[in-house]
Amino acid sequence: MARVRQKGTDAELSLRKELHARGLRYRLQVPLLTKPRRVADIVFPRIRVAVFVDGCFWHGCPEHASWPKSNAQFWRDKIEANRARDADTDRRLSASGWRVIRVWAHERAGEAAERIENVVRGGGGLQ
């Protein structure tokens, strides 16, 4: 697990490239919460928008999640803990006035960037 890339994934890089092409400027890997520490992948600090790019396996994507047969209980516990942590992060950030956008790694960068741009430019809600 130590070799699994946590930042700069292909999905994240594609999304960042698309956002930049749309003229949006952002910060990367910004710690937003402490105790426990939570780091957003892409942040628009002035307008308080945090974007998380979630991997399908690690975060239990409803479309692409797979449950390994080897060491099944360990992986189920791990993925369920990740889901619970994500929900806790969303709740805590929302309570602090942040808008949270979650993007699945399988989403097309253009579609995800469109959702983000709508929020950043004030044109829409989340999801």
Secondary structure, DSSP 8 states (H G I E B T S, - for coil): -TTS--SS-HHHHHHHHHHHHTT---EEEEEEETTTTEEEEEEETTTTEEEEEE-TTTTT-TTT----STTHHHHHHHHHHHHHHHHHHHHHHHHTT-EEEEEETTS-HHHHHHHHHHHHTT-----
